Amino acid sequence: MVDSVILTHADNAETDFLIYTGNFCGYCQALKRLLERHQFSYIEYNFDQYPGLREQVVGETGHRTVPVVFDLRSGEPKFIGGFDQTNAMLR
């Protein structure tokens, strides 16, 4: 099996959600407010602080925009998508 940066990050997280973000991203800020409003915990990896991480996550998910959201509440990372998909899921 190919090493998965997402699985590694999810395995190390003790949170409800795993999120990948970028600087100057309004949807990333809205996502964090949304999760906090629902009292969910999250671990954040900012692509601007981790060179090469964006390419790895895009390679694993095909999702090219930020934020990239995974629900970890079931014990297995479940790819949600971005802000709109997470917002719809939490309604």
Secondary structure by P-SEA (a helix, b strand, c coil): ccccaaaaaaaaccccbbbbbbcccaaaaaaaaaaaaacccbbbbbcccccaaaaaaaaacccccccbbbbcccccccccccaaaaaaaac
